[in-house]
Amino acid sequence: MIAVVEEVEGFRVKLRRPSGMSWTAERTRLRPATVYEHRQFRALAALQRLRQKGLACPDGPDAGTGRLSPGPAV
């Protein structure tokens, strides 16, 4: 799972995803991200920023066009 290292605590590291999920793992279980994973992480971070602004991802006729539709009216 793609994440950013927040803190190193001996042999354990604290990891965080753009969505806010965080956990700890053993340092030996980590590996550097691939180029594909870097792009994926940046895309996930951008999606999370849009979601926090209140925009929803398109899932209707505009799906796949890159256009965003406004979220539900509150």
PQR file of N, CA, C, O and H, with PARSE charges and radii, in Angstrom:
ATOM      1  N   MET A   1       0.853  -1.166   0.000 -0.4000 1.5000
ATOM      2  CA  MET A   1       0.000   0.000   0.000 -0.0000 2.0000
ATOM      3  C   MET A   1       0.903   1.235   0.000  0.5500 1.7000
ATOM      4  O   MET A   1       1.865   1.309   0.764 -0.5500 1.4000
ATOM      5  N   ILE A   2       0.596   2.168  -0.832 -0.4000 1.5000
ATOM      6  CA  ILE A   2       1.403   3.373  -0.970 -0.0000 2.0000
ATOM      7  C   ILE A   2       1.158   4.296   0.217  0.5500 1.7000
ATOM      8  O   ILE A   2       0.014   4.530   0.607 -0.5500 1.4000
ATOM      9  H   ILE A   2      -0.185   2.108  -1.453  0.4000 1.0000
ATOM     10  N   ALA A   3       2.250   4.821   0.791 -0.4000 1.5000
ATOM     11  CA  ALA A   3       2.142   5.734   1.924 -0.0000 2.0000
ATOM     12  C   ALA A   3       3.422   6.547   2.049  0.5500 1.7000
ATOM     13  O   ALA A   3       4.437   6.237   1.425 -0.5500 1.4000
ATOM     14  H   ALA A   3       3.180   4.630   0.474  0.4000 1.0000
ATOM     15  N   VAL A   4       3.357   7.582   2.860 -0.4000 1.5000
ATOM     16  CA  VAL A   4       4.508   8.432   3.149 -0.0000 2.0000
ATOM     17  C   VAL A   4       4.968   8.126   4.571  0.5500 1.7000
ATOM     18  O   VAL A   4       4.145   7.973   5.474 -0.5500 1.4000
ATOM     19  H   VAL A   4       2.533   7.833   3.367  0.4000 1.0000
ATOM     20  N   VAL A   5       6.268   8.038   4.766 -0.4000 1.5000
ATOM     21  CA  VAL A   5       6.815   7.805   6.101 -0.0000 2.0000
ATOM     22  C   VAL A   5       6.720   9.111   6.878  0.5500 1.7000
ATOM     23  O   VAL A   5       7.262  10.133   6.456 -0.5500 1.4000
ATOM     24  H   VAL A   5       6.936   8.162   4.032  0.4000 1.0000
ATOM     25  N   GLU A   6       6.034   9.075   8.008 -0.4000 1.5000
ATOM     26  CA  GLU A   6       5.895  10.254   8.861 -0.0000 2.0000
ATOM     27  C   GLU A   6       6.958  10.307   9.946  0.5500 1.7000
ATOM     28  O   GLU A   6       7.500  11.369  10.250 -0.5500 1.4000
ATOM     29  H   GLU A   6       5.593   8.245   8.351  0.4000 1.0000
ATOM     30  N   GLU A   7       7.247   9.154  10.522 -0.4000 1.5000
ATOM     31  CA  GLU A   7       8.138   9.124  11.686 -0.0000 2.0000
ATOM     32  C   GLU A   7       8.821   7.760  11.760  0.5500 1.7000
ATOM     33  O   GLU A   7       8.220   6.735  11.435 -0.5500 1.4000
ATOM     34  H   GLU A   7       6.807   8.291  10.275  0.4000 1.0000
ATOM     35  N   VAL A   8      10.062   7.760  12.185 -0.4000 1.5000
ATOM     36  CA  VAL A   8      10.800   6.513  12.378 -0.0000 2.0000
ATOM     37  C   VAL A   8      10.998   6.318  13.870  0.5500 1.7000
ATOM     38  O   VAL A   8      11.519   7.199  14.554 -0.5500 1.4000
ATOM     39  H   VAL A   8      10.550   8.592  12.449  0.4000 1.0000
ATOM     40  N   GLU A   9      10.584   5.168  14.373 -0.4000 1.5000
ATOM     41  CA  GLU A   9      10.670   4.847  15.802 -0.0000 2.0000
ATOM     42  C   GLU A   9      11.452   3.545  15.953  0.5500 1.7000
ATOM     43  O   GLU A   9      10.859   2.484  16.149 -0.5500 1.4000
ATOM     44  H   GLU A   9      10.161   4.453  13.818  0.4000 1.0000
ATOM     45  N   GLY A  10      12.763   3.620  15.864 -0.4000 1.5000
ATOM     46  CA  GLY A  10      13.574   2.410  15.953 -0.0000 2.0000
ATOM     47  C   GLY A  10      13.381   1.539  14.727  0.5500 1.7000
ATOM     48  O   GLY A  10      13.669   1.963  13.607 -0.5500 1.4000
ATOM     49  H   GLY A  10      13.244   4.482  15.704  0.4000 1.0000
ATOM     50  N   PHE A  11      12.893   0.320  14.934 -0.4000 1.5000
ATOM     51  CA  PHE A  11      12.656  -0.588  13.817 -0.0000 2.0000
ATOM     52  C   PHE A  11      11.249  -0.442  13.251  0.5500 1.7000
ATOM     53  O   PHE A  11      10.898  -1.144  12.303 -0.5500 1.4000
ATOM     54  H   PHE A  11      12.659  -0.024  15.844  0.4000 1.0000
ATOM     55  N   ARG A  12      10.447   0.438  13.801 -0.4000 1.5000
ATOM     56  CA  ARG A  12       9.081   0.664  13.321 -0.0000 2.0000
ATOM     57  C   ARG A  12       9.000   2.049  12.703  0.5500 1.7000
ATOM     58  O   ARG A  12       9.692   2.974  13.129 -0.5500 1.4000
ATOM     59  H   ARG A  12      10.732   1.008  14.571  0.4000 1.0000
ATOM     60  N   VAL A  13       8.156   2.179  11.703 -0.4000 1.5000
ATOM     61  CA  VAL A  13       7.921   3.469  11.067 -0.0000 2.0000
ATOM     62  C   VAL A  13       6.424   3.752  11.050  0.5500 1.7000
ATOM     63  O   VAL A  13       5.607   2.839  10.933 -0.5500 1.4000
ATOM     64  H   VAL A  13       7.594   1.428  11.357  0.4000 1.0000
ATOM     65  N   LYS A  14       6.085   5.014  11.165 -0.4000 1.5000
ATOM     66  CA  LYS A  14       4.696   5.432  11.093 -0.0000 2.0000
ATOM     67  C   LYS A  14       4.445   5.910   9.667  0.5500 1.7000
ATOM     68  O   LYS A  14       5.168   6.765   9.155 -0.5500 1.4000
ATOM     69  H   LYS A  14       6.749   5.755  11.260  0.4000 1.0000
ATOM     70  N   LEU A  15       3.410   5.348   9.023 -0.4000 1.5000
ATOM     71  CA  LEU A  15       3.073   5.649   7.641 -0.0000 2.0000
ATOM     72  C   LEU A  15       1.736   6.363   7.575  0.5500 1.7000
ATOM     73  O   LEU A  15       0.880   6.184   8.441 -0.5500 1.4000
ATOM     74  H   LEU A  15       2.823   4.653   9.439  0.4000 1.0000
ATOM     75  N   ARG A  16       1.562   7.191   6.519 -0.4000 1.5000
ATOM     76  CA  ARG A  16       0.312   7.932   6.346 -0.0000 2.0000
ATOM     77  C   ARG A  16      -0.040   7.997   4.869  0.5500 1.7000
ATOM     78  O   ARG A  16       0.833   8.163   4.017 -0.5500 1.4000
ATOM     79  H   ARG A  16       2.258   7.337   5.816  0.4000 1.0000
ATOM     80  N   ARG A  17      -1.334   7.865   4.573 -0.4000 1.5000
ATOM     81  CA  ARG A  17      -1.856   8.011   3.212 -0.0000 2.0000
ATOM     82  C   ARG A  17      -2.538   9.362   3.081  0.5500 1.7000
ATOM     83  O   ARG A  17      -2.884   9.963   4.098 -0.5500 1.4000
ATOM     84  H   ARG A  17      -2.044   7.731   5.265  0.4000 1.0000
ATOM     85  N   PRO A  18      -2.746   9.867   1.860 -0.5600 1.5000
ATOM     86  CA  PRO A  18      -3.421  11.157   1.684  0.2800 2.0000
ATOM     87  C   PRO A  18      -4.819  11.194   2.292  0.5500 1.7000
ATOM     88  O   PRO A  18      -5.301  12.265   2.661 -0.5500 1.4000
ATOM     89  N   SER A  19      -5.469  10.050   2.401 -0.4000 1.5000
ATOM     90  CA  SER A  19      -6.826  10.000   2.965 -0.0000 2.0000
ATOM     91  C   SER A  19      -6.835  10.193   4.474  0.5500 1.7000
ATOM     92  O   SER A  19      -7.902  10.342   5.069 -0.5500 1.4000
ATOM     93  H   SER A  19      -5.077   9.180   2.102  0.4000 1.0000
ATOM     94  N   GLY A  20      -5.653  10.194   5.108 -0.4000 1.5000
ATOM     95  CA  GLY A  20      -5.568  10.349   6.550 -0.0000 2.0000
ATOM     96  C   GLY A  20      -5.319   9.048   7.283  0.5500 1.7000
ATOM     97  O   GLY A  20      -4.992   9.054   8.469 -0.5500 1.4000
ATOM     98  H   GLY A  20      -4.786  10.074   4.625  0.4000 1.0000
ATOM     99  N   MET A  21      -5.471   7.937   6.589 -0.4000 1.5000
ATOM    100  CA  MET A  21      -5.208   6.636   7.214 -0.0000 2.0000
ATOM    101  C   MET A  21      -3.744   6.560   7.615  0.5500 1.7000
ATOM    102  O   MET A  21      -2.866   6.934   6.837 -0.5500 1.4000
ATOM    103  H   MET A  21      -5.737   7.932   5.625  0.4000 1.0000
ATOM    104  N   SER A  22      -3.476   6.080   8.819 -0.4000 1.5000
ATOM    105  CA  SER A  22      -2.090   5.925   9.253 -0.0000 2.0000
ATOM    106  C   SER A  22      -1.940   4.609  10.008  0.5500 1.7000
ATOM    107  O   SER A  22      -2.893   4.099  10.596 -0.5500 1.4000
ATOM    108  H   SER A  22      -4.189   5.776   9.450  0.4000 1.0000
ATOM    109  N   TRP A  23      -0.728   4.075   9.979 -0.4000 1.5000
ATOM    110  CA  TRP A  23      -0.429   2.821  10.652 -0.0000 2.0000
ATOM    111  C   TRP A  23       1.067   2.721  10.837  0.5500 1.7000
ATOM    112  O   TRP A  23       1.822   3.538  10.309 -0.5500 1.4000
ATOM    113  H   TRP A  23       0.046   4.489   9.502  0.4000 1.0000
ATOM    114  N   THR A  24       1.500   1.714  11.589 -0.4000 1.5000
ATOM    115  CA  THR A  24       2.926   1.474  11.776 -0.0000 2.0000
ATOM    116  C   THR A  24       3.289   0.137  11.141  0.5500 1.7000
ATOM    117  O   THR A  24       2.467  -0.774  11.048 -0.5500 1.4000
ATOM    118  H   THR A  24       0.887   1.051  12.018  0.4000 1.0000
ATOM    119  N   ALA A  25       4.534   0.048  10.710 -0.4000 1.5000
ATOM    120  CA  ALA A  25       5.028  -1.176  10.089 -0.0000 2.0000
ATOM    121  C   ALA A  25       6.503  -1.327  10.418  0.5500 1.7000
ATOM    122  O   ALA A  25       7.160  -0.366  10.818 -0.5500 1.4000
ATOM    123  H   ALA A  25       5.202   0.788  10.786  0.4000 1.0000
ATOM    124  N   GLU A  26       7.016  -2.528  10.248 -0.4000 1.5000
ATOM    125  CA  GLU A  26       8.441  -2.750  10.458 -0.0000 2.0000
ATOM    126  C   GLU A  26       9.217  -2.124   9.311  0.5500 1.7000
ATOM    127  O   GLU A  26       8.807  -2.196   8.153 -0.5500 1.4000
ATOM    128  H   GLU A  26       6.482  -3.309   9.923  0.4000 1.0000
ATOM    129  N   ARG A  27      10.333  -1.516   9.645 -0.4000 1.5000
ATOM    130  CA  ARG A  27      11.153  -0.836   8.648 -0.0000 2.0000
ATOM    131  C   ARG A  27      11.612  -1.791   7.551  0.5500 1.7000
ATOM    132  O   ARG A  27      11.732  -1.388   6.394 -0.5500 1.4000
ATOM    133  H   ARG A  27      10.666  -1.458  10.586  0.4000 1.0000
ATOM    134  N   THR A  28      11.867  -3.041   7.898 -0.4000 1.5000
ATOM    135  CA  THR A  28      12.354  -4.003   6.917 -0.0000 2.0000
ATOM    136  C   THR A  28      11.282  -4.410   5.916  0.5500 1.7000
ATOM    137  O   THR A  28      11.607  -5.014   4.893 -0.5500 1.4000
ATOM    138  H   THR A  28      11.769  -3.368   8.838  0.4000 1.0000
ATOM    139  N   ARG A  29      10.014  -4.097   6.177 -0.4000 1.5000
ATOM    140  CA  ARG A  29       8.919  -4.448   5.274 -0.0000 2.0000
ATOM    141  C   ARG A  29       8.704  -3.408   4.177  0.5500 1.7000
ATOM    142  O   ARG A  29       7.886  -3.615   3.281 -0.5500 1.4000
ATOM    143  H   ARG A  29       9.751  -3.606   7.008  0.4000 1.0000
ATOM    144  N   LEU A  30       9.426  -2.301   4.240 -0.4000 1.5000
ATOM    145  CA  LEU A  30       9.235  -1.221   3.279 -0.0000 2.0000
ATOM    146  C   LEU A  30      10.196  -1.349   2.112  0.5500 1.7000
ATOM    147  O   LEU A  30      11.263  -1.952   2.230 -0.5500 1.4000
ATOM    148  H   LEU A  30      10.091  -2.133   4.968  0.4000 1.0000
ATOM    149  N   ARG A  31       9.806  -0.774   0.985 -0.4000 1.5000
ATOM    150  CA  ARG A  31      10.674  -0.709  -0.182 -0.0000 2.0000
ATOM    151  C   ARG A  31      10.390   0.618  -0.876  0.5500 1.7000
ATOM    152  O   ARG A  31       9.321   1.199  -0.690 -0.5500 1.4000
ATOM    153  H   ARG A  31       8.940  -0.284   0.888  0.4000 1.0000
ATOM    154  N   PRO A  32      11.330   1.097  -1.668 -0.5600 1.5000
ATOM    155  CA  PRO A  32      11.083   2.346  -2.404  0.2800 2.0000
ATOM    156  C   PRO A  32       9.943   2.157  -3.409  0.5500 1.7000
ATOM    157  O   PRO A  32       9.742   1.071  -3.954 -0.5500 1.4000
ATOM    158  N   ALA A  33       9.222   3.222  -3.630 -0.4000 1.5000
ATOM    159  CA  ALA A  33       8.116   3.169  -4.588 -0.0000 2.0000
ATOM    160  C   ALA A  33       8.643   3.163  -6.010  0.5500 1.7000
ATOM    161  O   ALA A  33       9.705   3.716  -6.295 -0.5500 1.4000
ATOM    162  H   ALA A  33       9.385   4.103  -3.188  0.4000 1.0000
ATOM    163  N   THR A  34       7.883   2.526  -6.905 -0.4000 1.5000
ATOM    164  CA  THR A  34       8.212   2.544  -8.322 -0.0000 2.0000
ATOM    165  C   THR A  34       7.708   3.849  -8.931  0.5500 1.7000
ATOM    166  O   THR A  34       6.968   4.593  -8.286 -0.5500 1.4000
ATOM    167  H   THR A  34       7.020   2.076  -6.673  0.4000 1.0000
ATOM    168  N   VAL A  35       8.104   4.127 -10.164 -0.4000 1.5000
ATOM    169  CA  VAL A  35       7.632   5.332 -10.861 -0.0000 2.0000
ATOM    170  C   VAL A  35       6.109   5.305 -10.960  0.5500 1.7000
ATOM    171  O   VAL A  35       5.451   6.321 -10.733 -0.5500 1.4000
ATOM    172  H   VAL A  35       8.705   3.523 -10.688  0.4000 1.0000
ATOM    173  N   TYR A  36       5.555   4.150 -11.295 -0.4000 1.5000
ATOM    174  CA  TYR A  36       4.097   3.998 -11.377 -0.0000 2.0000
ATOM    175  C   TYR A  36       3.438   4.319 -10.040  0.5500 1.7000
ATOM    176  O   TYR A  36       2.421   5.011 -10.005 -0.5500 1.4000
ATOM    177  H   TYR A  36       6.090   3.325 -11.479  0.4000 1.0000
ATOM    178  N   GLU A  37       4.002   3.827  -8.942 -0.4000 1.5000
ATOM    179  CA  GLU A  37       3.426   4.071  -7.620 -0.0000 2.0000
ATOM    180  C   GLU A  37       3.519   5.540  -7.230  0.5500 1.7000
ATOM    181  O   GLU A  37       2.622   6.052  -6.560 -0.5500 1.4000
ATOM    182  H   GLU A  37       4.828   3.265  -8.969  0.4000 1.0000
ATOM    183  N   HIS A  38       4.587   6.233  -7.635 -0.4000 1.5000
ATOM    184  CA  HIS A  38       4.677   7.685  -7.385 -0.0000 2.0000
ATOM    185  C   HIS A  38       3.525   8.411  -8.079  0.5500 1.7000
ATOM    186  O   HIS A  38       2.879   9.271  -7.481 -0.5500 1.4000
ATOM    187  H   HIS A  38       5.316   5.818  -8.179  0.4000 1.0000
ATOM    188  N   ARG A  39       3.270   8.063  -9.342 -0.4000 1.5000
ATOM    189  CA  ARG A  39       2.164   8.696 -10.070 -0.0000 2.0000
ATOM    190  C   ARG A  39       0.828   8.359  -9.417  0.5500 1.7000
ATOM    191  O   ARG A  39      -0.049   9.215  -9.304 -0.5500 1.4000
ATOM    192  H   ARG A  39       3.795   7.364  -9.828  0.4000 1.0000
ATOM    193  N   GLN A  40       0.678   7.117  -8.990 -0.4000 1.5000
ATOM    194  CA  GLN A  40      -0.560   6.696  -8.338 -0.0000 2.0000
ATOM    195  C   GLN A  40      -0.771   7.473  -7.037  0.5500 1.7000
ATOM    196  O   GLN A  40      -1.885   7.912  -6.751 -0.5500 1.4000
ATOM    197  H   GLN A  40       1.391   6.421  -9.081  0.4000 1.0000
ATOM    198  N   PHE A  41       0.286   7.643  -6.256 -0.4000 1.5000
ATOM    199  CA  PHE A  41       0.176   8.364  -4.993 -0.0000 2.0000
ATOM    200  C   PHE A  41      -0.220   9.820  -5.239  0.5500 1.7000
ATOM    201  O   PHE A  41      -1.072  10.361  -4.536 -0.5500 1.4000
ATOM    202  H   PHE A  41       1.191   7.286  -6.488  0.4000 1.0000
ATOM    203  N   ARG A  42       0.401  10.454  -6.240 -0.4000 1.5000
ATOM    204  CA  ARG A  42       0.046  11.844  -6.548 -0.0000 2.0000
ATOM    205  C   ARG A  42      -1.412  11.949  -7.001  0.5500 1.7000
ATOM    206  O   ARG A  42      -2.103  12.903  -6.641 -0.5500 1.4000
ATOM    207  H   ARG A  42       1.094  10.014  -6.811  0.4000 1.0000
ATOM    208  N   ALA A  43      -1.882  10.980  -7.784 -0.4000 1.5000
ATOM    209  CA  ALA A  43      -3.274  10.981  -8.227 -0.0000 2.0000
ATOM    210  C   ALA A  43      -4.225  10.791  -7.046  0.5500 1.7000
ATOM    211  O   ALA A  43      -5.261  11.451  -6.970 -0.5500 1.4000
ATOM    212  H   ALA A  43      -1.320  10.205  -8.076  0.4000 1.0000
ATOM    213  N   LEU A  44      -3.877   9.897  -6.131 -0.4000 1.5000
ATOM    214  CA  LEU A  44      -4.712   9.701  -4.934 -0.0000 2.0000
ATOM    215  C   LEU A  44      -4.753  10.953  -4.076  0.5500 1.7000
ATOM    216  O   LEU A  44      -5.803  11.304  -3.538 -0.5500 1.4000
ATOM    217  H   LEU A  44      -3.035   9.361  -6.193  0.4000 1.0000
ATOM    218  N   ALA A  45      -3.618  11.629  -3.942 -0.4000 1.5000
ATOM    219  CA  ALA A  45      -3.570  12.863  -3.153 -0.0000 2.0000
ATOM    220  C   ALA A  45      -4.433  13.941  -3.794  0.5500 1.7000
ATOM    221  O   ALA A  45      -5.149  14.655  -3.093 -0.5500 1.4000
ATOM    222  H   ALA A  45      -2.765  11.344  -4.379  0.4000 1.0000
ATOM    223  N   ALA A  46      -4.375  14.068  -5.121 -0.4000 1.5000
ATOM    224  CA  ALA A  46      -5.198  15.056  -5.818 -0.0000 2.0000
ATOM    225  C   ALA A  46      -6.681  14.732  -5.655  0.5500 1.7000
ATOM    226  O   ALA A  46      -7.486  15.635  -5.427 -0.5500 1.4000
ATOM    227  H   ALA A  46      -3.794  13.488  -5.690  0.4000 1.0000
ATOM    228  N   LEU A  47      -7.050  13.465  -5.768 -0.4000 1.5000
ATOM    229  CA  LEU A  47      -8.436  13.055  -5.585 -0.0000 2.0000
ATOM    230  C   LEU A  47      -8.911  13.369  -4.170  0.5500 1.7000
ATOM    231  O   LEU A  47     -10.030  13.846  -3.986 -0.5500 1.4000
ATOM    232  H   LEU A  47      -6.396  12.731  -5.953  0.4000 1.0000
ATOM    233  N   GLN A  48      -8.084  13.110  -3.185 -0.4000 1.5000
ATOM    234  CA  GLN A  48      -8.464  13.387  -1.801 -0.0000 2.0000
ATOM    235  C   GLN A  48      -8.669  14.883  -1.581  0.5500 1.7000
ATOM    236  O   GLN A  48      -9.589  15.287  -0.870 -0.5500 1.4000
ATOM    237  H   GLN A  48      -7.174  12.723  -3.334  0.4000 1.0000
ATOM    238  N   ARG A  49      -7.806  15.711  -2.196 -0.4000 1.5000
ATOM    239  CA  ARG A  49      -7.980  17.172  -2.065 -0.0000 2.0000
ATOM    240  C   ARG A  49      -9.312  17.599  -2.668  0.5500 1.7000
ATOM    241  O   ARG A  49     -10.007  18.433  -2.087 -0.5500 1.4000
ATOM    242  H   ARG A  49      -7.059  15.383  -2.773  0.4000 1.0000
ATOM    243  N   LEU A  50      -9.683  17.044  -3.822 -0.4000 1.5000
ATOM    244  CA  LEU A  50     -10.973  17.375  -4.430 -0.0000 2.0000
ATOM    245  C   LEU A  50     -12.132  16.928  -3.544  0.5500 1.7000
ATOM    246  O   LEU A  50     -13.111  17.657  -3.384 -0.5500 1.4000
ATOM    247  H   LEU A  50      -9.119  16.366  -4.294  0.4000 1.0000
ATOM    248  N   ARG A  51     -12.025  15.756  -2.981 -0.4000 1.5000
ATOM    249  CA  ARG A  51     -13.089  15.262  -2.104 -0.0000 2.0000
ATOM    250  C   ARG A  51     -13.250  16.139  -0.871  0.5500 1.7000
ATOM    251  O   ARG A  51     -14.370  16.372  -0.416 -0.5500 1.4000
ATOM    252  H   ARG A  51     -11.230  15.164  -3.111  0.4000 1.0000
ATOM    253  N   GLN A  52     -12.151  16.622  -0.334 -0.4000 1.5000
ATOM    254  CA  GLN A  52     -12.223  17.477   0.845 -0.0000 2.0000
ATOM    255  C   GLN A  52     -12.839  18.833   0.509  0.5500 1.7000
ATOM    256  O   GLN A  52     -13.397  19.494   1.385 -0.5500 1.4000
ATOM    257  H   GLN A  52     -11.241  16.433  -0.704  0.4000 1.0000
ATOM    258  N   LYS A  53     -12.741  19.253  -0.753 -0.4000 1.5000
ATOM    259  CA  LYS A  53     -13.365  20.503  -1.187 -0.0000 2.0000
ATOM    260  C   LYS A  53     -14.857  20.324  -1.418  0.5500 1.7000
ATOM    261  O   LYS A  53     -15.581  21.307  -1.576 -0.5500 1.4000
ATOM    262  H   LYS A  53     -12.288  18.717  -1.465  0.4000 1.0000
ATOM    263  N   GLY A  54     -15.326  19.079  -1.441 -0.4000 1.5000
ATOM    264  CA  GLY A  54     -16.747  18.822  -1.607 -0.0000 2.0000
ATOM    265  C   GLY A  54     -17.141  18.416  -3.003  0.5500 1.7000
ATOM    266  O   GLY A  54     -18.333  18.342  -3.300 -0.5500 1.4000
ATOM    267  H   GLY A  54     -14.738  18.280  -1.314  0.4000 1.0000
ATOM    268  N   LEU A  55     -16.176  18.148  -3.883 -0.4000 1.5000
ATOM    269  CA  LEU A  55     -16.501  17.707  -5.231 -0.0000 2.0000
ATOM    270  C   LEU A  55     -16.559  16.191  -5.271  0.5500 1.7000
ATOM    271  O   LEU A  55     -15.773  15.515  -4.608 -0.5500 1.4000
ATOM    272  H   LEU A  55     -15.208  18.208  -3.642  0.4000 1.0000
ATOM    273  N   ALA A  56     -17.487  15.661  -6.049 -0.4000 1.5000
ATOM    274  CA  ALA A  56     -17.613  14.216  -6.185 -0.0000 2.0000
ATOM    275  C   ALA A  56     -16.991  13.776  -7.501  0.5500 1.7000
ATOM    276  O   ALA A  56     -16.934  14.552  -8.455 -0.5500 1.4000
ATOM    277  H   ALA A  56     -18.125  16.210  -6.588  0.4000 1.0000
ATOM    278  N   CYS A  57     -16.531  12.551  -7.554 -0.4000 1.5000
ATOM    279  CA  CYS A  57     -15.996  11.992  -8.790 -0.0000 2.0000
ATOM    280  C   CYS A  57     -17.153  11.654  -9.712  0.5500 1.7000
ATOM    281  O   CYS A  57     -18.211  11.225  -9.253 -0.5500 1.4000
ATOM    282  H   CYS A  57     -16.578  11.920  -6.779  0.4000 1.0000
ATOM    283  N   PRO A  58     -16.959  11.845 -11.002 -0.5600 1.5000
ATOM    284  CA  PRO A  58     -18.048  11.510 -11.920  0.2800 2.0000
ATOM    285  C   PRO A  58     -18.243  10.003 -11.995  0.5500 1.7000
ATOM    286  O   PRO A  58     -17.275   9.247 -12.081 -0.5500 1.4000
ATOM    287  N   ASP A  59     -19.477   9.579 -11.962 -0.4000 1.5000
ATOM    288  CA  ASP A  59     -19.756   8.156 -12.131 -0.0000 2.0000
ATOM    289  C   ASP A  59     -20.909   7.967 -13.111  0.5500 1.7000
ATOM    290  O   ASP A  59     -21.438   6.865 -13.260 -0.5500 1.4000
ATOM    291  H   ASP A  59     -20.263  10.193 -11.892  0.4000 1.0000
ATOM    292  N   GLY A  60     -21.283   9.033 -13.762 -0.4000 1.5000
ATOM    293  CA  GLY A  60     -22.375   8.967 -14.733 -0.0000 2.0000
ATOM    294  C   GLY A  60     -21.846   9.047 -16.145  0.5500 1.7000
ATOM    295  O   GLY A  60     -20.791   8.490 -16.448 -0.5500 1.4000
ATOM    296  H   GLY A  60     -20.853   9.928 -13.641  0.4000 1.0000
ATOM    297  N   PRO A  61     -22.577   9.744 -17.025 -0.5600 1.5000
ATOM    298  CA  PRO A  61     -22.195   9.802 -18.433  0.2800 2.0000
ATOM    299  C   PRO A  61     -20.843  10.474 -18.668  0.5500 1.7000
ATOM    300  O   PRO A  61     -20.217  10.231 -19.699 -0.5500 1.4000
ATOM    301  N   ASP A  62     -20.377  11.312 -17.740 -0.4000 1.5000
ATOM    302  CA  ASP A  62     -19.094  11.999 -17.901 -0.0000 2.0000
ATOM    303  C   ASP A  62     -17.927  11.171 -17.383  0.5500 1.7000
ATOM    304  O   ASP A  62     -16.787  11.632 -17.435 -0.5500 1.4000
ATOM    305  H   ASP A  62     -20.886  11.510 -16.902  0.4000 1.0000
ATOM    306  N   ALA A  63     -18.169   9.981 -16.892 -0.4000 1.5000
ATOM    307  CA  ALA A  63     -17.097   9.155 -16.332 -0.0000 2.0000
ATOM    308  C   ALA A  63     -16.032   8.899 -17.387  0.5500 1.7000
ATOM    309  O   ALA A  63     -16.333   8.548 -18.528 -0.5500 1.4000
ATOM    310  H   ALA A  63     -19.095   9.606 -16.849  0.4000 1.0000
ATOM    311  N   GLY A  64     -14.784   9.083 -16.982 -0.4000 1.5000
ATOM    312  CA  GLY A  64     -13.677   8.848 -17.886 -0.0000 2.0000
ATOM    313  C   GLY A  64     -13.274  10.049 -18.708  0.5500 1.7000
ATOM    314  O   GLY A  64     -12.261  10.000 -19.404 -0.5500 1.4000
ATOM    315  H   GLY A  64     -14.540   9.369 -16.056  0.4000 1.0000
ATOM    316  N   THR A  65     -14.050  11.143 -18.648 -0.4000 1.5000
ATOM    317  CA  THR A  65     -13.704  12.331 -19.428 -0.0000 2.0000
ATOM    318  C   THR A  65     -12.806  13.265 -18.646  0.5500 1.7000
ATOM    319  O   THR A  65     -12.234  14.190 -19.223 -0.5500 1.4000
ATOM    320  H   THR A  65     -14.873  11.183 -18.082  0.4000 1.0000
ATOM    321  N   GLY A  66     -12.667  13.048 -17.351 -0.4000 1.5000
ATOM    322  CA  GLY A  66     -11.830  13.910 -16.523 -0.0000 2.0000
ATOM    323  C   GLY A  66     -12.600  15.089 -15.954  0.5500 1.7000
ATOM    324  O   GLY A  66     -12.057  15.859 -15.162 -0.5500 1.4000
ATOM    325  H   GLY A  66     -13.132  12.297 -16.882  0.4000 1.0000
ATOM    326  N   ARG A  67     -13.872  15.241 -16.352 -0.4000 1.5000
ATOM    327  CA  ARG A  67     -14.667  16.339 -15.818 -0.0000 2.0000
ATOM    328  C   ARG A  67     -15.273  15.924 -14.484  0.5500 1.7000
ATOM    329  O   ARG A  67     -15.660  14.771 -14.291 -0.5500 1.4000
ATOM    330  H   ARG A  67     -14.314  14.616 -16.995  0.4000 1.0000
ATOM    331  N   LEU A  68     -15.349  16.877 -13.574 -0.4000 1.5000
ATOM    332  CA  LEU A  68     -15.925  16.608 -12.256 -0.0000 2.0000
ATOM    333  C   LEU A  68     -17.302  17.219 -12.170  0.5500 1.7000
ATOM    334  O   LEU A  68     -17.563  18.294 -12.709 -0.5500 1.4000
ATOM    335  H   LEU A  68     -15.035  17.813 -13.730  0.4000 1.0000
ATOM    336  N   SER A  69     -18.167  16.520 -11.489 -0.4000 1.5000
ATOM    337  CA  SER A  69     -19.509  17.044 -11.248 -0.0000 2.0000
ATOM    338  C   SER A  69     -19.585  17.500  -9.803  0.5500 1.7000
ATOM    339  O   SER A  69     -18.894  16.946  -8.948 -0.5500 1.4000
ATOM    340  H   SER A  69     -17.955  15.647 -11.051  0.4000 1.0000
ATOM    341  N   PRO A  70     -20.408  18.496  -9.511 -0.5600 1.5000
ATOM    342  CA  PRO A  70     -20.516  18.949  -8.122  0.2800 2.0000
ATOM    343  C   PRO A  70     -21.091  17.852  -7.240  0.5500 1.7000
ATOM    344  O   PRO A  70     -21.828  16.982  -7.705 -0.5500 1.4000
ATOM    345  N   GLY A  71     -20.748  17.908  -5.978 -0.4000 1.5000
ATOM    346  CA  GLY A  71     -21.233  16.930  -5.022 -0.0000 2.0000
ATOM    347  C   GLY A  71     -22.716  17.127  -4.754  0.5500 1.7000
ATOM    348  O   GLY A  71     -23.324  18.034  -5.321 -0.5500 1.4000
ATOM    349  H   GLY A  71     -20.149  18.615  -5.601  0.4000 1.0000
ATOM    350  N   PRO A  72     -23.307  16.308  -3.914 -0.5600 1.5000
ATOM    351  CA  PRO A  72     -24.727  16.421  -3.618  0.2800 2.0000
ATOM    352  C   PRO A  72     -25.039  17.729  -2.897  0.5500 1.7000
ATOM    353  O   PRO A  72     -24.241  18.222  -2.100 -0.5500 1.4000
ATOM    354  N   ALA A  73     -26.208  18.279  -3.192 -0.4000 1.5000
ATOM    355  CA  ALA A  73     -26.646  19.519  -2.537 -0.0000 2.0000
ATOM    356  C   ALA A  73     -26.921  19.227  -1.071  0.5500 1.7000
ATOM    357  O   ALA A  73     -27.470  18.183  -0.718 -0.5500 1.4000
ATOM    358  H   ALA A  73     -26.856  17.879  -3.840  0.4000 1.0000
ATOM    359  N   VAL A  74     -26.530  20.166  -0.233 -0.4000 1.5000
ATOM    360  CA  VAL A  74     -26.717  19.986   1.213 -0.0000 2.0000
ATOM    361  C   VAL A  74     -27.762  20.948   1.698  0.5500 1.7000
ATOM    362  O   VAL A  74     -28.077  20.968   2.888 -0.5500 1.4000
ATOM    363  H   VAL A  74     -26.084  21.014  -0.520  0.4000 1.0000
TER
END
